Amino acid sequence: MQQVANKTLLYIYSGAGGVDAQDWASMLLRMYHRFCQKQGFDFKILHQSFGEQKAKARGSPRGIKNAVAEITGNNIYDLLKSESGVHRLVRISPFSAKSLRHTSFALVEIMPVITTPEFRINPNELRIDTFRSSGPGGQNVNKLETAVRVTHVPTGISVSVQSERSQAQNKDKAMQLLYSRLAQKLEQAKIQELSDLKPELKSGSVEWGSQIRSYVLHPYQMVKDHRTGVKSLQPDKVLDGELDKFIK
């Protein structure tokens, strides 16, 4: 199975915490975008599903339920793969009328881009839906059904792409995402057969106790990685993409 060394896929999912978690997911998306800008990497959002709440201010990002981005850079998968896991935010909620402290969770997944898979997908096992693109974009947004969702019926894995101009281009990109997700699923199955010691992250565990890193904005200011013990007392800079010491 051949991987593209200079491309990787970034998935972000909001977890426990409601609209605060959706806002947190959008903050993480921006954090990785800023990191890539600082490193000179190309960052392209392929799809994002927006949350219920509106942007806090004009020009600020809306919360997201999930998003996927394609990042291009030298050895980018090896650089970012350790970012996979649950990220926890503690802050005074901007959505709380009483200004209460709130804890939010989001899941980050880093996946390689697969170019030559060792398996084939039966076209009869795919469900392909088209829909209108959402959010800010080009002239086709909310006018033409150029966005594509591909679902692999046997596994239930579903991917969506809305970044390209045409439906055909979005379908090709969606199939690439689907191969990457299926390849990951097969790899996890192989690992599980070899050892039952590997922890598996369930969909319902994007919550307390499963985080790899905490970002605390109140009552004190600190970002701490729970695997390495690396800390920063400047969370604003970390959230603006200064991730070097955590990644290294």
Helices and strands as residue ranges (DSSP letters): E 2-14, H 18-39, E 42-50, E 64-72, H 76-80, G 81-83, E 85-92, E 101-116, G 123-125, E 126-131, E 147-152, E 157-161, H 167-194, G 203-205, E 211-216, E 222-225, E 231-232, H 235-239, H 244-247
